[in-house]
């Protein structure tokens, strides 16, 4: 299992770099060429979401991206350190409602792009894990 880890300051201009790195590592891992645009878009959406959460709460910690190559799959984990509301934690204000709606929209976009998505969130931050199948390595002709 090979893993590439990327950490970047929670600034929108770094999201593009994360997208490019994710696409390059996915290609090397054997993700189908036809799916690479979906990988780029999903990573961009997940990173943009994490950057927004960090900026909203004023967290200076970096956004974390792990690119994990396993035997038959390739996974990308995007983590943030923003505290996420737990159900029943009080009534959010109007600004929080708009942000929650934007957050849900981002998660809906990711779910539409990736068949295998896991989202976890709690007081210490959140994690989006996206997984794609990989093609078996083809040995070069002899």
C-alpha positions in Angstrom: 0.0 0.0 0.0 1.5 3.3 -1.1 0.4 6.6 0.3 1.0 10.2 -0.7 0.2 12.8 1.9 -0.4 16.4 1.0 -1.0 19.3 3.5 -1.8 22.8 2.5 -2.8 26.1 4.0 -6.5 26.6 4.0 -6.4 29.0 1.1 -8.5 28.6 -2.1 -5.5 29.0 -4.4 -4.0 25.7 -3.1 -7.1 23.6 -4.1 -5.9 23.6 -7.7 -2.6 22.1 -6.7 -4.4 19.4 -4.7 -6.5 18.5 -7.7 -3.5 18.2 -10.0 -1.6 16.0 -7.5 -4.6 13.8 -7.0 -5.1 13.3 -10.7 -1.4 12.5 -11.3 -1.3 9.9 -8.4 -4.6 8.4 -9.5 -3.3 7.9 -13.0 -0.2 6.2 -11.7 -2.3 4.0 -9.4 -4.3 2.7 -12.4 -7.5 4.6 -12.2 -9.3 4.5 -15.5 -8.4 7.5 -17.7 -12.1 8.2 -18.3 -12.6 8.7 -14.6 -9.8 11.2 -14.0 -11.9 14.2 -14.5 -14.3 12.9 -11.9 -11.3 12.5 -9.5 -10.2 16.0 -10.1 -13.7 17.5 -9.6 -14.4 15.5 -6.5 -11.1 16.3 -4.9 -11.6 20.0 -5.8 -15.0 20.0 -4.2 -13.8 18.2 -1.0 -10.8 20.5 -0.7 -12.9 23.6 -1.3 -15.3 22.5 1.4 -12.5 21.9 3.9 -10.9 25.3 3.1 -14.3 27.0 3.6 -14.8 25.2 6.9 -11.3 26.2 8.2 -11.7 29.8 7.1 -15.2 30.1 8.6 -14.1 28.9 12.0 -10.7 30.6 11.8 -8.6 27.5 11.9 -5.0 27.9 10.8 -4.2 24.2 10.6 -3.6 22.8 7.2 -6.1 20.8 5.1 -4.9 17.2 4.9 -5.2 15.1 1.8 -4.1 11.4 1.7 -3.9 9.5 -1.6 -3.9 5.8 -0.9 -3.1 3.1 -3.5 -4.3 -0.3 -2.5 -4.4 -3.6 -4.3 -7.6 -3.1 -6.3 -8.6 0.4 -5.4 -7.4 4.0 -5.0 -8.7 6.2 -2.2 -8.5 9.8 -1.4 -9.1 11.2 2.1 -9.7 14.9 2.6 -9.7 15.9 6.2 -10.5 19.1 8.0 -10.1 20.2 11.7 -13.3 22.2 11.9 -15.8 21.2 14.6 -19.0 19.9 13.0 -22.3 20.3 14.7 -23.8 17.2 16.2 -27.5 16.6 15.8 -29.5 18.5 18.4 -26.7 20.9 19.3 -28.9 24.0 19.2 -30.6 26.1 16.7 -28.3 27.5 14.0 -28.6 31.1 12.9 -29.5 32.3 9.4 -25.8 32.5 8.3 -25.2 29.0 9.6 -28.3 27.8 7.7 -26.8 29.2 4.4 -23.5 27.6 5.1 -25.0 24.3 6.1 -27.0 24.3 2.8 -23.8 25.1 0.8 -22.0 22.2 2.7 -24.8 19.8 1.8 -24.7 20.9 -1.8 -20.9 20.2 -1.9 -21.5 16.7 -0.4 -24.2 16.1 -3.0 -21.8 17.0 -5.8 -19.2 14.7 -4.5 -21.7 11.8 -4.1 -22.8 12.4 -7.7 -19.2 12.1 -8.9 -18.0 9.2 -6.8 -19.8 5.9 -6.2 -18.0 5.0 -3.0 -18.0 7.9 -0.6 -17.8 7.9 3.2 -18.3 11.1 5.2 -17.5 11.3 8.9 -17.7 14.4 11.1 -17.4 15.3 14.7 -16.2 17.9 17.2 -12.6 17.3 16.1 -13.1 17.7 12.4 -14.3 15.8 9.4 -13.1 13.3 6.8 -14.3 12.6 3.3 -13.0 9.2 1.9 -13.6 8.6 -1.8 -12.7 5.4 -3.5 -12.3 4.3 -7.1 -11.4 0.9 -8.6 -8.1 0.4 -10.3 -7.2 -1.7 -13.3 -4.6 -4.4 -12.7 -1.2 -3.6 -13.9 -0.5 -4.9 -17.3 3.1 -6.2 -17.7 5.0 -4.9 -20.7 5.1 -7.2 -23.8 8.2 -9.4 -24.1 
